[in-house]
C-alpha cells in the first residue's frame, strides 16, 4: 500500500492530495502540488508537535504552579481539537469519519467516560490520597520515567485482562464494537471498565509515593498518547513503534483478525514486546476492525443495552454464540 493509499475515497482532502479512486479537480497544478507537499510535511511533524505540546505544557505547569484540576481538562480539550483537525487533513480512512448519529452516541459515551474517570479519581483520593507526596523526595526527572513505567505496566496488564477474562471482557468489549477507529469513539467505553482501569493505575502511583508533579506530567503524556493512538490519521512513526504506541499498532489491536490483535499498550510498546503481544511490522494493516463476533454485543447506538450488557442473562454452558463468549481472548501473539 502506498503512502496515500488509505487517505481518501476518491476526493481531494483538505490539504489537496488525491486519495483512492478517481481524483477530482484540485489534484493538478501548483495548488495540488503544494497540497501534497503540505500533507507529507504534516505527516512527519504531527506527532513531534503533539509531544512538544506535552513537554511545554508540563514544564509550564510545574514552573508556574498551575492547578492540575484546570490544566488536565484544558490539555485534553486541546488534544482532541488538534487530533480532530488532523483527521480531516490527513485521514487514514475517510470512511471512518463519524456520521451524525455516531457523533451523538460518541458524545454520550464520552460523558460516561469522563464520569468514570472522575469517579476513579475520587475513589483513589478517598482511599489513599494522603499517601501521594506533595513534595517530591527524588529528582523530578527520575520520578517521571518511574511513574510512566509503573502506570503503563498496570494499564497494560488491566487491558490485557480485559481481553482474556470472560467477565472483564463483558465490560471492555463495548469499546471494540465500532467498526472504525477514530478520536471520537475512543470514549466508547463501559463506565465500569474506566473506573476499574484508572483506579488501579492511580492507586499504583499513589501507593508508590510518586509526587503530584510527576503524576501530572505523566498524565499529560498518557492522555496525549491515548487519543493519538486512536486517531484516524495517516501518521507513521517508523522504528519508534518499538518504544511508543502508535495508531499503526492500535488499529491492529482493533482488528477482527485475532492473530494480529495484540498491542495492549496505549502509551508504551515495550510491554507488548516483553509479554509477546507485539504484532506490528512495517506495512501491516488490518483488513477490518471491530468485533470478531459482532452479535456478541449490542450495537454502539444501543447505549442502555451496552451499559447493562455485563448483567445480561448468561447462555447455557457450552453455547459458543452466547454473550459470554469472548471473541478476542484467543489472540495468539
C-alpha positions as CSV (number, residue, x, y, z in Angstrom):
1,X,0.0,0.0,0.0
2,X,1.5,3.4,-1.0
3,X,1.8,6.4,1.2
4,X,-1.6,7.8,0.4
5,X,-3.4,4.5,-0.3
6,X,-6.0,4.8,2.5
7,X,-6.2,8.5,2.9
8,X,-9.3,9.3,0.9
9,X,-12.1,7.8,-1.1
10,X,-11.5,9.4,-4.4
11,X,-11.8,13.0,-3.2
12,X,-9.2,15.7,-2.6
13,X,-8.7,16.1,1.1
14,X,-8.3,19.3,2.9
15,X,-4.6,19.6,2.1
16,X,-5.0,19.0,-1.5
17,X,-3.8,15.4,-2.3
18,X,-5.8,12.9,-4.2
19,X,-6.7,9.6,-2.4
20,X,-8.1,6.3,-3.7
21,X,-10.5,6.2,-6.6
22,X,-10.9,8.8,-9.3
23,X,-9.4,12.1,-8.1
24,X,-11.4,15.1,-8.8
25,X,-10.1,18.6,-9.7
26,X,-7.6,20.2,-7.3
27,X,-5.1,17.4,-7.6
28,X,-3.4,19.0,-10.6
29,X,-1.2,22.0,-11.0
30,X,0.6,24.2,-8.4
31,X,-2.2,24.0,-5.8
32,X,-2.3,20.2,-5.9
33,X,1.5,20.0,-5.7
34,X,1.6,22.3,-2.7
35,X,-1.2,20.3,-1.0
36,X,0.8,17.1,-1.5
37,X,3.9,18.6,0.0
38,X,1.9,20.0,2.9
39,X,0.4,16.6,3.6
40,X,3.8,15.0,3.6
41,X,5.2,17.6,6.0
42,X,2.2,17.3,8.2
43,X,2.6,13.5,8.4
44,X,6.2,14.0,9.6
45,X,5.6,16.8,12.1
46,X,2.2,15.9,13.5
47,X,3.4,13.6,16.3
48,X,6.5,15.6,17.3
49,X,4.3,18.6,17.7
50,X,2.0,16.7,20.0
51,X,5.0,15.5,22.1
52,X,6.3,19.1,22.2
53,X,2.9,20.2,23.5
54,X,3.2,17.6,26.3
55,X,6.6,18.8,27.3
56,X,5.7,22.5,27.0
57,X,2.5,22.3,29.0
58,X,4.1,20.1,31.6
59,X,7.0,22.4,32.1
60,X,4.9,25.4,32.3
61,X,2.5,23.8,34.8
62,X,5.4,22.9,37.0
63,X,7.2,26.3,36.8
64,X,4.1,28.4,37.1
65,X,2.4,26.0,39.6
66,X,-0.8,25.7,37.5
67,X,-3.6,23.8,39.1
68,X,-3.7,20.2,37.8
69,X,-7.5,20.3,38.0
70,X,-7.5,23.0,35.4
71,X,-4.5,22.1,33.3
72,X,-5.5,18.4,32.7
73,X,-9.0,19.1,31.2
74,X,-7.8,22.0,29.1
75,X,-5.0,19.9,27.7
76,X,-7.4,17.1,26.9
77,X,-9.7,19.6,25.0
78,X,-6.7,21.0,23.1
79,X,-5.5,17.4,22.3
80,X,-8.9,16.4,21.0
81,X,-9.2,19.6,18.8
82,X,-5.7,19.0,17.4
83,X,-6.3,15.4,16.5
84,X,-9.8,16.0,15.1
85,X,-8.2,18.6,12.8
86,X,-5.6,16.1,11.7
87,X,-8.3,13.6,11.0
88,X,-9.7,16.0,8.4
89,X,-6.3,16.9,6.9
90,X,-4.5,13.6,6.8
91,X,-7.1,10.8,7.4
92,X,-6.1,7.2,7.3
93,X,-9.5,6.1,6.1
94,X,-12.2,8.6,5.2
95,X,-15.0,6.1,5.7
96,X,-14.0,6.0,9.4
97,X,-15.2,9.6,9.9
98,X,-18.2,9.6,12.3
99,X,-21.7,10.1,10.9
100,X,-24.3,12.4,12.6
101,X,-25.8,9.6,14.6
102,X,-22.4,8.4,15.7
103,X,-21.4,11.9,16.9
104,X,-24.5,11.8,19.2
105,X,-23.6,8.3,20.5
106,X,-20.0,9.1,21.0
107,X,-20.9,12.3,22.9
108,X,-22.9,10.3,25.4
109,X,-20.2,7.7,25.8
110,X,-17.6,10.5,26.2
111,X,-19.6,11.9,29.1
112,X,-19.8,8.5,30.7
113,X,-16.1,8.0,30.3
114,X,-15.4,11.4,31.9
115,X,-17.7,10.4,34.7
116,X,-15.9,7.1,35.2
117,X,-12.6,8.9,35.3
118,X,-13.8,11.3,37.9
119,X,-15.2,8.5,40.0
120,X,-12.0,6.6,39.8
121,X,-10.1,9.7,41.0
122,X,-12.5,10.3,43.9
123,X,-12.2,6.7,45.0
124,X,-8.4,6.7,45.0
125,X,-8.2,10.1,46.7
126,X,-10.6,9.0,49.4
127,X,-8.7,5.7,49.9
128,X,-5.1,6.8,49.7
129,X,-5.0,10.5,48.9
130,X,-2.9,11.1,52.0
131,X,-0.2,8.8,50.6
132,X,0.7,10.8,47.5
133,X,3.5,13.2,48.3
134,X,3.0,16.9,48.0
135,X,6.8,17.4,47.7
136,X,8.9,15.1,45.7
137,X,11.5,13.1,47.6
138,X,13.5,12.3,44.4
139,X,14.6,14.3,41.5
140,X,11.6,15.0,39.2
141,X,13.3,13.8,36.1
142,X,13.9,10.4,37.8
143,X,10.3,10.3,39.1
144,X,8.6,11.0,35.8
145,X,10.1,7.9,34.0
146,X,9.3,5.8,37.0
147,X,5.7,7.0,37.2
148,X,5.3,6.4,33.5
149,X,6.7,2.9,33.6
150,X,4.7,1.9,36.6
151,X,1.4,3.3,35.4
152,X,2.0,1.9,31.9
153,X,2.6,-1.6,33.2
154,X,-0.5,-1.6,35.3
155,X,-2.6,-0.2,32.4
156,X,-1.2,-2.9,30.1
157,X,-2.0,-5.7,32.5
158,X,-5.5,-4.5,33.1
159,X,-6.1,-4.0,29.4
160,X,-4.9,-7.5,28.6
161,X,-7.1,-9.0,31.3
162,X,-10.0,-7.2,29.8
163,X,-9.4,-9.4,26.7
164,X,-8.6,-12.7,28.4
165,X,-11.1,-12.7,31.2
166,X,-14.6,-13.5,30.1
167,X,-16.0,-11.4,33.0
168,X,-13.9,-8.3,32.2
169,X,-14.5,-8.7,28.5
170,X,-18.2,-8.1,29.1
171,X,-17.1,-4.6,30.2
172,X,-14.2,-3.9,27.8
173,X,-15.8,-5.4,24.7
174,X,-18.1,-2.4,24.5
175,X,-15.1,-0.4,23.3
176,X,-14.5,-2.8,20.4
177,X,-18.0,-2.7,18.9
178,X,-17.4,0.2,16.5
179,X,-16.2,-0.9,13.1
180,X,-14.0,2.1,12.7
181,X,-11.2,3.7,14.9
182,X,-11.2,7.4,15.4
183,X,-10.6,10.1,18.1
184,X,-14.4,10.4,18.8
185,X,-15.0,6.8,19.6
186,X,-12.0,6.5,21.9
187,X,-14.6,7.4,24.5
188,X,-16.8,4.5,23.7
189,X,-16.3,2.5,26.9
190,X,-18.3,0.9,29.6
191,X,-18.2,3.2,32.6
192,X,-17.1,0.4,35.0
193,X,-14.3,-0.5,32.7
194,X,-12.9,3.0,33.0
195,X,-13.4,3.0,36.8
196,X,-11.5,-0.2,37.2
197,X,-8.6,0.6,34.9
198,X,-8.0,4.1,36.0
199,X,-8.5,3.3,39.7
200,X,-5.8,0.6,39.6
201,X,-3.4,2.8,37.7
202,X,-3.9,5.8,40.1
203,X,-3.8,3.5,43.1
204,X,-0.4,2.1,42.0
205,X,1.0,5.6,41.5
206,X,-0.3,6.8,44.9
207,X,1.0,3.7,46.8
208,X,4.4,4.0,45.1
209,X,4.6,7.5,46.5
210,X,5.1,9.5,43.3
211,X,4.7,13.2,43.7
212,X,1.7,15.1,42.3
213,X,4.1,16.9,39.9
214,X,5.3,13.6,38.4
215,X,1.8,12.3,38.2
216,X,0.6,15.5,36.4
217,X,3.3,15.4,33.7
218,X,2.9,11.6,33.2
219,X,-0.8,12.1,33.0
220,X,-0.5,14.7,30.2
221,X,1.6,12.2,28.2
222,X,-0.8,9.4,28.8
223,X,-3.8,11.5,27.7
224,X,-2.0,12.6,24.5
225,X,-0.9,9.1,23.7
226,X,-4.3,7.5,24.5
227,X,-6.1,9.7,22.0
228,X,-3.2,9.8,19.5
229,X,-3.2,6.0,19.0
230,X,-6.9,6.0,18.5
231,X,-6.8,8.8,15.9
232,X,-7.9,8.2,12.3
233,X,-4.7,9.8,10.9
234,X,-2.2,8.7,8.3
235,X,0.9,9.0,10.5
236,X,3.7,6.5,10.8
237,X,6.5,6.7,13.4
238,X,8.8,4.0,12.0
239,X,11.3,2.4,14.4
240,X,9.8,4.4,17.3
241,X,6.9,1.8,17.2
242,X,9.2,-0.4,19.2
243,X,9.2,2.1,22.1
244,X,6.0,4.0,21.8
245,X,2.4,3.0,20.9
246,X,1.0,4.4,17.7
247,X,-2.1,4.5,15.5
248,X,-0.5,1.8,13.3
249,X,-0.4,-0.6,16.3
250,X,-3.7,0.3,17.8
251,X,-5.6,-0.3,14.5
252,X,-4.2,-3.8,14.7
253,X,-5.4,-4.1,18.3
254,X,-8.9,-3.5,17.0
255,X,-8.5,-6.0,14.1
256,X,-11.1,-8.7,13.6
257,X,-8.2,-11.0,12.9
258,X,-7.3,-12.3,16.3
259,X,-3.8,-13.4,15.2
260,X,-2.7,-9.7,14.9
261,X,-4.9,-8.1,17.6
262,X,-2.2,-7.7,20.3
263,X,-0.9,-4.3,21.3
264,X,-2.5,-3.8,24.7
265,X,-0.2,-0.8,25.5
266,X,-1.7,2.6,24.6
267,X,1.3,4.7,25.6
268,X,4.5,2.5,25.6
269,X,5.0,-0.6,23.4
270,X,7.8,-2.1,25.5
271,X,5.4,-4.2,27.5
272,X,3.9,-5.7,24.3
273,X,7.5,-6.7,23.3
274,X,8.2,-8.1,26.8
275,X,5.0,-10.1,27.1
276,X,4.8,-11.3,23.5
277,X,1.8,-9.3,22.2
278,X,3.7,-7.1,19.7
279,X,2.4,-8.0,16.2
280,X,3.2,-4.9,14.1
281,X,5.7,-4.8,11.3
282,X,6.0,-2.1,8.6
283,X,3.1,-2.2,6.2
284,X,0.9,-4.4,8.3
285,X,-2.6,-3.1,8.4
286,X,-5.9,-4.7,9.5
287,X,-8.4,-5.7,6.8
288,X,-11.3,-4.8,9.1
289,X,-11.7,-3.6,12.7
290,X,-14.4,-4.3,15.3
291,X,-15.6,-7.5,17.0
292,X,-14.7,-10.9,15.6
293,X,-18.3,-11.8,16.6
294,X,-20.5,-8.7,16.2
295,X,-23.6,-10.4,17.5
296,X,-22.0,-10.9,21.0
297,X,-22.5,-7.2,22.0
298,X,-25.2,-4.6,21.5
299,X,-24.6,-2.1,18.8
300,X,-22.9,1.1,19.8
301,X,-26.1,3.1,19.4
302,X,-27.8,0.9,22.0
303,X,-26.2,2.7,24.9
304,X,-28.6,1.4,27.6
305,X,-28.2,-2.2,26.4
306,X,-24.4,-1.8,26.3
307,X,-24.4,-0.4,29.8
308,X,-26.5,-3.3,31.1
309,X,-24.7,-6.0,28.9
310,X,-22.4,-7.3,31.8
311,X,-25.6,-8.3,33.7
312,X,-27.4,-9.9,30.8
313,X,-28.5,-13.5,31.4
314,X,-25.7,-15.8,30.5
315,X,-26.2,-18.6,27.9
316,X,-26.2,-22.3,28.8
317,X,-22.7,-23.7,29.3
318,X,-21.1,-24.7,26.1
319,X,-23.0,-22.3,23.9
320,X,-20.3,-20.7,21.8
321,X,-22.6,-18.0,20.4
322,X,-23.8,-16.6,23.8
323,X,-23.0,-13.2,25.1
324,X,-20.4,-14.6,27.5
325,X,-18.2,-15.8,24.7
326,X,-15.0,-13.8,24.4
327,X,-14.3,-13.3,20.7
328,X,-10.9,-11.8,21.3
329,X,-9.5,-13.8,24.2
330,X,-7.9,-16.4,21.9
331,X,-5.5,-14.0,20.4
332,X,-2.2,-15.7,19.7
333,X,0.9,-13.5,19.6
